[in-house]
Amino acid sequence: MKRIPLYVLAFLGLMTSCVDETTVFNETQDDITIEASEQALENSIVYDNAGVLDIFEESSTSGKSGLTSKDEEIAGDYPLTLVAQVDAPSFAGGENLTASHVHVDGDYAYVSYNTVEDGYAGAMDIINVSDPNNPRVTSRLYYSNADINSIQYDNGYVYFAGGVDAETSVRATSNSFLGKIAASSGRFTGTTNIEYAFQEGYNATDVVVNGNNVYVTSGQEGTLSIYNKNTLNAVNESEFLDLRSVVVQDNNIAVLDASKGVAVLDLNLNIVKEIAIDSDFGINTKRTLDFSGDNIVVAEGVNGAGIYSIATGTLKEYIPILINPNGVDSGDVVTNAVATNEGVLLMANGGAGLCLSEEQNDNTDLVGIIQLEGSVNYVTTKGDYVFAASGKEGLQIIKLNKPDESLAARCSELSSYSGGSNLNVNANQTLSYRGSKRFNSVNIGGDLLLCGSWTVKEGVNINANALFEMNGTFVVGRNNRKRNINVNSGAKLRVEGNLTIYGDLVLNDGATIEFIGEDSVINIFGDVKKSGNVTVEGKFKDVKNKF
């Protein structure tokens, strides 16, 4: 976010709103356009770096060095994959857009963009993520002179928070605005009847829809304001000095005030708890907070992430920034955002990357830095996905590859894998495991069954007359570092679930690949190479039609 005035929004020659009365603007504007080219939307999805993600673990990083990795003796947890990247929109006058916020609802991710350089422009994307192998940008809307800072979808509408330069607007007396636009089946329905409401503060920083209300924060002499989501009429407001973020859970509202810390309010905006934080949150920077069970996790800039008890307000622990990479400005080594997902804590640490930690009872254990390019400015997660906004690298879609619960039940009698990262199965040896691990390589001379979620950074070799059965998710290689699965003479590969190969599937003479059940999927980024007589059995979905 930028220094005051933050936004140039000349098209909003509008009146301001207050608690007593809200002005809603319903007229088509020349400065708002919807992308008409399906080819432009399709080209926004990039697979160059897709594939298996390494995690640079704490033991392999040093406090003042760049990211370095070494082969681990033990197979690593969290077999993550990068599904794809989404290039930031670009248009005349809006060439420097960066993702500012992401909200996931059902099959779609809703992304807002703003401009961090001089000049003001923004955009919003709707991305279909229903097929993890084939994300698609289904709709894009441009603002030629406004940054959009936060976004959320709810029941047929996209709500978004931005700003207005009141000095250049004809009638606006406040800089912050809330917008509402209809969206259906992954598409903005048009630029007509976009509604706006206004509140005090130099810019609107966050928006949350909960129940029948919309909660909006505005920074620097702004407010936490509540609007009726149907009419955008103001319901209530409370003044704060410098709000950056808001979250709502059950009957609690928590806001991050950069001037003093966290305030927990009831639904009537009465403060029930204040948590004083003396960290330097920076000026006009993105900082977020999130509920995590009985705690609140706060992005605290150079201090990393702080975890506080909701009940007592006491600091339970700090999660530091794991590394300080060479060649990165110290001002970009800060925790900008935090997100939690079933025991996993993610920290967007700017130039220090995306950090993953495990929440273990009353402690948080650092795991490492996920192998991503760019400066990670925002992160959100839902279900099996992580969405990271990473500066010029755009939006990155990561799949956690959590083991399927039904598979866990069917394979519950198997032992969990806890061995080396180079898995070798000797001839006449039969091994079977369940779990969720990262391998460097897999070499099979006997019989191997793997149930759960697994990734392999290097290749997979199934030797002559060997058997490999997979049940769940199995991913090999990376799109910019292709690796193969080789099935040799008399060997068999049995697939039940999802198999992704960033490389080739090599079926040598006498090899067999068998798909089990009705719903197996194979996604091959290279080719299927057959030599001699090979056998392909069963029903399956061939994502890229390589068979």
Disulfide bonds with the S-S distance in Angstrom:
Cys411-Cys451 2.26
